[in-house]
Amino acid sequence: MNMKFIKKIPTAEEIIEQIPLPEHIKKIKQDREEQISNILENKDNRFILIIGPCSADNEDSVCEYIGKLAVMQEKVKDKILIIPRIYTNKPRTTGEGYKGMVHQPDPSKEPDLCEGIIAIRKLHIRALSEFHMPAADEMLYPENYTYLLDVLGYIAVGARSVENQQHRLTVSGVCTPVGMKNPTSGDITVMLNSIYAAQQGHHFIYNGWEIETSGNPLAHAILRGAVDSSGRNIPNYHYEDLIYAAYEYERLQLANPTIIVDTNHANSMKRFYEQPRIAREVLTSRTYDPLLNKMIKGLMIESYLVEGRQEIGTNIYGKSITDACLGWEKTEELIYKIAENV
């Protein structure tokens, strides 16, 4: 075996016991998660906005950003429910480069997964305790979910993971709302099959246990665009794309049909500054068609304190070290625009 065993990782139970979620915060988290579920179940007509940095690289700047979101949430609370992005795992297409806080709690230092697990739990608990908005994180590794299961308000399964059987089966045992992205190929059938699988109960091996799940009816779709065989980005947020996805979704009669549109990634052709325009187009399509109005229940946006991106070591506070993001001023303006048009 060509593996070097460095050190044993603490179990989720050990980490949760070491860094518990305060009792009074548990109720806040449960109440907020119920609000998200109510939107997906058509019991609440507010619009979901999943927004924040491409990756959470620094606890202080992430929490400062979420503090600004909390102020905005109060101003638009009748129209929008905001879910902050605290993405602590960063998938890399080639496997190279910064993989997120769980790998490197300090991006300038060597990986340390034990310290990383502690760092991401502390970050999520601090943000939740200070601002009372359970965050979204990506299920890049199904086992890592257990370290955050009591703090997350929303989970995303990425374009490169959505075809993976272990991700689908794990989501079937999760109570939290989970968004399943279309794969990088753009094949809507793959995404819908993933949602179908996640909504069913399964019997499988997980973390050394034989387990049985009952299915997650809150699993739903995220459209993030695609990449063709030549490497060109192909958006899937236009009216025709949305209608096709909605009809296919409806045909399968899946529970709680919901589409979230990711305004960045292949949809923006990685031009982060296009996100406000894409958001406006999606909202226009939503008002034009009754089915889209019912099914499109949110947007996913990448935004941080400072616009753009930087290389590791540049050390501009609040600027992304992975994908480029909108800056705060344009983010604030965009949130008001969304609230006016939903």
C-alpha positions in Angstrom: 0.0 0.0 0.0 1.5 3.3 -1.1 0.2 5.3 1.9 1.9 6.9 4.8 -0.3 6.9 8.0 0.4 10.2 9.7 -2.0 10.3 12.7 -5.4 9.1 13.6 -8.2 11.6 13.2 -10.5 12.1 16.2 -14.0 10.8 15.8 -17.0 13.2 15.3 -18.2 12.3 18.7 -14.9 13.2 20.3 -14.8 16.6 18.4 -18.4 17.4 19.2 -17.7 16.6 22.9 -14.6 18.8 22.8 -16.4 21.7 21.0 -20.1 21.5 21.9 -22.8 23.6 20.4 -24.3 25.8 23.2 -27.8 24.6 24.2 -29.5 28.0 23.5 -28.0 28.0 20.0 -29.4 24.5 19.2 -33.0 25.9 19.3 -32.1 28.9 17.1 -30.5 26.5 14.6 -33.5 24.2 14.6 -36.0 27.1 14.1 -34.0 28.4 11.2 -33.6 25.0 9.5 -37.4 24.6 9.8 -37.9 27.9 8.0 -35.6 26.7 5.1 -37.6 23.4 5.0 -40.9 25.3 4.9 -39.8 27.2 1.8 -38.8 24.0 0.1 -42.2 22.5 1.1 -44.2 25.6 -0.2 -45.3 26.5 3.3 -43.4 29.8 3.1 -43.1 32.0 0.0 -39.9 33.7 0.8 -36.9 33.4 -1.6 -33.7 31.6 -0.5 -30.3 33.3 -1.0 -27.2 31.1 -0.4 -24.4 33.6 -0.5 -20.8 34.0 0.6 -17.2 33.4 -0.2 -16.1 30.7 -2.6 -14.2 29.2 0.3 -13.9 30.1 3.9 -10.2 30.8 4.3 -10.1 33.1 7.4 -12.4 33.0 10.5 -12.4 36.7 11.2 -13.1 37.9 7.7 -15.8 35.3 7.1 -17.5 36.3 10.4 -17.2 40.0 9.5 -18.8 39.2 6.2 -21.6 37.2 7.8 -22.2 40.1 10.3 -23.0 42.3 7.3 -25.3 39.6 5.9 -27.1 39.5 9.3 -27.8 43.2 9.0 -29.2 42.8 5.5 -31.3 39.8 6.6 -33.2 42.0 9.0 -33.9 44.5 6.3 -35.2 41.9 3.8 -36.6 39.3 6.2 -40.1 39.4 4.7 -38.9 38.6 1.2 -35.6 36.7 1.5 -34.1 34.0 3.8 -30.3 34.3 3.7 -28.1 31.2 4.2 -24.4 32.2 4.5 -21.9 30.1 2.6 -19.2 28.8 4.9 -17.5 26.4 2.5 -14.7 24.7 4.4 -13.7 22.1 1.7 -12.6 23.3 -1.7 -12.8 20.8 -4.5 -9.9 21.0 -7.0 -10.3 19.7 -10.6 -6.7 18.5 -10.7 -6.3 17.8 -7.0 -3.6 20.5 -6.7 -3.7 23.7 -4.7 -5.5 24.9 -1.6 -8.2 22.4 -0.6 -9.9 24.5 2.0 -9.8 25.2 5.8 -10.4 21.6 6.7 -7.1 20.7 5.1 -5.2 23.9 5.9 -6.6 26.1 8.7 -3.8 28.4 7.8 -3.4 28.6 4.0 0.2 29.6 4.3 1.2 26.5 6.3 1.3 22.8 5.6 -1.9 20.7 5.7 -3.1 19.6 9.2 -6.4 17.8 9.1 -6.8 17.4 12.8 -6.4 21.1 13.4 -8.6 21.7 10.3 -11.5 19.8 11.7 -11.3 21.8 14.9 -11.0 25.0 13.0 -14.1 24.5 10.8 -16.3 23.5 13.7 -15.2 26.5 15.7 -15.9 28.8 12.7 -19.4 27.4 12.1 -20.3 27.6 15.8 -18.9 31.2 16.1 -20.9 32.3 13.1 -24.1 30.6 14.2 -23.7 31.9 17.8 -23.0 35.5 16.8 -25.4 35.9 13.9 -28.1 33.2 14.3 -28.0 32.1 10.7 -27.0 28.4 10.1 -24.7 28.2 7.2 -24.3 26.1 4.0 -21.3 23.9 3.5 -20.4 21.4 0.8 -20.4 17.7 1.3 -17.1 17.1 -0.5 -16.3 14.1 1.7 -19.4 12.3 3.0 -17.7 11.3 6.3 -16.8 14.9 7.1 -20.4 15.8 7.4 -20.6 14.2 10.8 -18.3 16.8 12.3 -20.8 19.5 11.5 -24.1 17.7 11.5 -25.5 19.7 14.5 -24.6 23.2 13.1 -25.4 23.2 9.4 -28.6 24.7 7.9 -27.9 23.6 4.3 -25.6 21.2 2.5 -24.6 21.2 -1.2 -23.3 18.3 -3.2 -21.0 19.5 -5.9 -20.9 18.9 -9.6 -18.0 16.4 -9.3 -19.6 14.5 -6.4 -23.3 14.3 -7.5 -22.7 11.1 -9.5 -21.0 9.3 -6.6 -23.1 6.6 -5.0 -21.7 7.2 -1.5 -22.8 10.9 -1.6 -26.3 10.0 -2.8 -26.7 7.3 -0.2 -25.4 9.6 2.6 -27.8 12.4 1.7 -30.6 9.9 2.0 -29.8 9.7 5.7 -29.5 13.5 6.3 -32.3 15.5 7.8 -30.9 18.9 6.5 -32.0 20.3 3.1 -29.4 19.2 0.5 -28.9 20.8 -2.9 -27.6 18.4 -5.6 -25.8 20.2 -8.5 -25.9 19.2 -12.1 -22.7 17.4 -13.1 -20.0 19.3 -15.1 -21.3 17.6 -18.2 -24.6 19.4 -17.7 -26.7 16.2 -17.9 -29.9 17.1 -16.1 -30.9 13.4 -15.9 -27.8 12.7 -13.7 -28.8 15.4 -11.3 -32.5 14.3 -11.2 -31.4 10.6 -10.7 -29.2 11.8 -7.8 -32.2 13.6 -6.2 -34.4 10.5 -6.7 -31.8 8.3 -5.1 -31.3 10.7 -2.1 -35.1 10.8 -1.5 -35.3 7.0 -1.2 -34.3 4.9 1.8 -31.1 2.7 1.5 -29.1 0.0 3.2 -25.3 0.5 3.0 -21.9 0.8 4.7 -21.1 4.1 6.3 -18.1 4.9 8.6 -17.6 1.3 9.5 -21.3 0.7 10.2 -24.1 -1.2 8.4 -26.9 1.4 8.3 -30.4 2.0 7.0 -31.8 5.3 5.9 -35.3 6.6 5.3 -34.6 9.1 2.5 -34.4 12.9 2.5 -37.4 14.5 0.9 -35.6 17.9 1.0 -33.0 16.9 -1.6 -33.3 19.2 -4.6 -31.6 20.7 -7.7 -28.9 23.3 -8.2 -28.2 24.4 -11.7 -24.6 25.6 -12.1 -23.9 25.4 -15.8 -21.8 22.9 -17.7 -18.5 22.4 -19.6 -18.5 20.8 -23.0 -15.9 18.4 -24.5 -13.8 21.4 -25.6 -13.7 22.9 -22.2 -16.1 25.7 -23.0 -18.6 26.8 -20.4 -22.3 26.3 -21.2 -24.8 28.2 -19.0 -28.1 26.6 -18.0 -29.9 29.5 -16.4 -31.6 30.8 -19.5 -35.4 30.5 -19.8 -35.3 27.5 -22.1 -32.9 25.7 -19.8 -35.0 26.4 -16.7 -38.3 25.3 -18.4 -36.7 22.0 -19.6 -35.3 21.3 -16.1 -38.6 22.1 -14.5 -40.6 19.9 -16.9 -38.3 17.0 -16.4 -38.4 17.5 -12.6 -42.2 17.6 -12.6 -42.4 14.5 -14.9 -40.5 12.4 -12.3 -42.9 13.5 -9.5 -40.1 14.0 -7.0 -40.9 15.4 -3.6 -40.7 19.1 -3.0 -39.5 20.1 -6.5 -37.1 22.9 -6.0 -34.5 24.6 -8.3 -31.7 26.8 -7.0 -29.7 28.6 -9.6 -26.0 29.1 -9.1 -25.1 32.4 -10.7 -21.3 31.8 -10.8 -19.2 28.8 -12.0 -20.0 27.7 -15.5 -23.2 29.9 -15.5 -21.1 33.0 -15.4 -18.3 31.5 -17.4 -16.3 32.3 -14.2 -16.9 36.0 -14.8 -18.0 36.8 -11.2 -19.1 40.3 -12.2 -21.9 38.7 -14.3 -23.7 37.4 -11.3 -26.1 40.4 -10.8 -27.1 40.2 -14.5 -27.7 36.5 -14.3 -29.8 36.9 -11.1 -31.9 39.5 -12.8 -32.5 37.2 -15.8 -33.5 34.3 -13.6 -36.0 36.5 -11.6 -37.5 37.7 -14.9 -38.0 34.1 -16.1 -39.5 33.3 -12.8 -42.1 36.0 -13.0 -42.9 35.1 -16.6 -43.9 31.4 -16.1 -46.1 30.0 -13.3 -44.2 26.7 -13.1 -40.8 28.5 -12.8 -42.3 30.9 -10.2 -43.3 27.9 -8.1 -40.1 25.8 -8.6 -37.3 28.4 -8.6 -36.9 29.0 -4.9 -33.5 30.6 -4.6 -30.1 31.7 -5.9 -26.5 30.8 -5.0 -24.0 33.7 -5.2 -20.3 34.0 -4.5 -19.5 37.1 -2.6 -16.9 38.4 -0.1 -15.8 41.6 1.5 -13.4 42.6 -1.3 -14.1 42.0 -5.0 -12.1 39.6 -7.1 -9.5 37.1 -6.0 -5.9 37.0 -4.9 -3.0 34.5 -4.7 -2.2 32.9 -1.4 0.3 35.1 0.4 -1.0 38.4 -0.9 -3.0 38.8 2.3 -5.7 41.2 1.3 -8.2 40.8 4.1 -11.6 39.5 3.0 -10.6 38.7 -0.6 -11.0 35.2 -2.1 -8.0 33.0 -2.5 -10.0 30.6 -4.7 -12.7 31.7 -7.2 -13.3 35.4 -7.7 -16.3 36.9 -5.8 -18.4 40.0 -5.8 -17.4 42.7 -3.3 -19.6 43.8 -0.5 -21.0 47.1 -2.1 -22.3 45.3 -5.2 -23.5 42.4 -3.0 -25.6 44.8 -0.8 -27.1 46.4 -3.9 -27.9 43.0 -5.4 -29.7 41.8 -2.3 -32.0 44.8 -2.4 -32.7 44.2 -6.1 -33.6 40.6 -5.4 -35.9 41.5 -2.6 -37.7 44.0 -4.9 -38.3 41.4 -7.5 -39.4 38.2 -5.7 
